[in-house]
Amino acid sequence: MDRNDFIPIILGSDENAYGIVRLIHETYRIKPLLLCTRLLIPTMHSNLFDLVQIDRFDHDDVFPGKLLSILEKHAAPNKKLIVIPCSDYYAGMLSRHYGKFKGLIANHFISDTLLDTLDTKDKFYELCERFGLDYPKTVVCEPHERESVLERMDFQFPIVVKPENSNAYDYLHCHFEGKKKVFFFNKREDYLAMIRSMNTSDYGGKLIIQEFIPGGDSAMRVINSYSDDNGNVKMMCLGQPVLEEYAPKTLGNYAAIISRSDMDIYARVKAFLEKIGYIGFSNIDMKFDSRTGKYMMFEINPRLGRSSLFVRAAGLNMIAALIDQVVYGKDNDCVYGQATALWTNVPRTVLKRYVTDQGLSAEMNQLYKQKKVIISLWYNKDLNLKRIISVSRYFVGHINNYRRYYFDKEQATLS
């Protein structure tokens, strides 16, 4: 296998980007290009990639031209260029502008029409309805009805409130006091206080208001998948988050996941992805509703998740699935995650303190003993002194964030 027959190009510099460059190094021993506006802590002081910093690269008026020039510079007859977006906005720009890169990028992405359907929660839930997937009771709120929308809710408090797309540019870049990715409210007054604060900002998007599905972080589930250019699913892995993050900007991001297996949900999600013609990586969030025994769909992200190394902990390799198909033309059968292992993005001390389920705590202790644990940013082949210091500070930051922001979601919504 020639290691010079493809060049991976990674878009972004967060935990997701580092996980992917780590996987590429581990599997192929090559350095990808990493394109970003600035290095974030997860990728600082790393030797695993060649960095290309581009001012305003995450803007629609800059992205297509800059990426095109890089693709043209590296294009060669026997070399395939593989582009991997690590955030929703990079994935969105690739889908919107893909026609401009025709013949230069070897891998494919979903159409901007399908992307809009998945990104827009009301359209996504219509899709779930059509293909028989369950989702929480939901009200979509237009900007002008943020205060009056409660009158047409057909469910009670507690509620979960989120922007229609928390990763959309206009929400990421708006400012108001108390801003979060996801809000939990027990009372009407608390919801209205947040709305009045939001209304002082220039955010003009819709809000999604949903019933709160009972259960804490460990009731969540996530599936990462890879679908080939024909829309056939080639790899799937199910994870059970055991802890989420709580700092306002990252609230709801997964902090630790144990890989699981459930052939029933694999089959249902695989059928769904293939029916809608999905292509490429997907990251699907859902929650197990203990009242009904059903998995409630929350969203599909058109990329690997920042926690996607949980798939590697389970013994599977999402990047190899992509490269095998796109570069080497292999048509493998679908592989399903079956093994149990732990992925974490936070120190063990955080897991010991904030994972309160005794069964999960005992299981994690066993996985640590068996050395079945992957920590995204702690890669022993990329540990120079500066990186050790910056990653250690990052972990200390997590400890401080939990001290400051942690709350028990289930208790908070019952009180």
Secondary structure, DSSP 8 states (H G I E B T S, - for coil): --TTSEEEEEE--SHHHHHHHHHHHHHH----EEEESS--GGGTT-SSSEEEE-TTTTSTTTHHHHHHHHHHHH-BTTBEEEEEE-SHHHHHHHHHHGGGGTTTBSS----HHHHHHHHSHHHHHHHHHHHT-B---EEEE-GGGTTTGGGG-SS-SSEEEEETTTTSHHHHT---TT--SSEEESSHHHHHHHHHHHTTS-----EEEEE--S--GGGEEEEEEEE-TTS-EEEEEEEEEEEE--STTTTT-EEEEEEE--HHHHHHHHHHHHHTT--EEEEEEEEEETTTTEEEEEEEESS--TTTHHHHHTT--HHHHHHHHHTT------EE-----EEESS-HHHHHHH---HHHHHHHHHHHHTT-EEETT--TTS--HHHHHHHHHHHHHHHHHHHHH---HHHHHH-
